[in-house]
C-alpha cells in the first residue's frame, strides 16, 4: 500500500480543521495515526527488501561471488600487506646504506684534510659535498614509505570491512561460508596470471612450502633420505 492510499484526504482535512479550532488533543491524535501508518509502511518495505536480498543469495548459483569473498579478497589484502612490508624493508635498508655512506664521506674528508695538499683539496671538496648532498636527498625521499603505507593500510581496512559484510550476508543465506571449496588453479593459469601483472603468490599458505635457508634445505634432504 502506498502513502496516498493510507493517509486519506479526509484525515488531512480533519487535521486542518483541528488546527483551526485549536483542538490540539485531536491534532496530536491525527498526527500519531499518520505517523504509525508511515512507520508501518517503512517497516514493510524494509522487510520486503531483506526478504528479496536473502532470496537472491539463496538462489545464487554462480559461485564466483562466494569464491571471491573467501579467496580473492583475502588474497588481495595479503598482497597489499606484502607491498607494505617489502617497501618498508627496502626503505629501511636504503636509509641504513645512505647513513653509512655519509659516515664514510666524513672519514674521507678528515683524511683528505690531513693528507692532501690544499690545492687538490679545493678541487675534491665540492665533489664530495655534492655526493653528500645526493645521499641526503635519497634519505629524505624515503619519507614516501610512510605516506604510501598509511594509504595502503586505509585501503586494507576498507577491503576487510567489505569482506566481513559479505561473509555476514553469506552466513545469513542458505550458503555455508566455511564449506566453500578451495580455489584450484593450474600451474599454467598461475603463470599466465603472473605474466599479466598479478604477481607471485605471496600468501602465508604459499610461504609454507618455501624453504628459506640452507638448514631448511638440509632438513628437507634428510626427510627424503638423501
Secondary structure by P-SEA (a helix, b strand, c coil): ccccccccaaaaaaaaaaaaacaaaaaaaaaaaaaaaaaaaaaaaaaaaaaaaaaaaaacccaaaaaaaacaaaaaaaaaaaaaaaaaaaaaaaaaaaaaaaaaaaaaaaaaaacccaaaaaaaaaaaaaaaaaaaaaaaacaaaaaaaaaaaaaaaaaaaaaaaaaaaaaaccccccccccccccaaaaaaaaaacccccccccccccccccaaaaaaaaaaacc
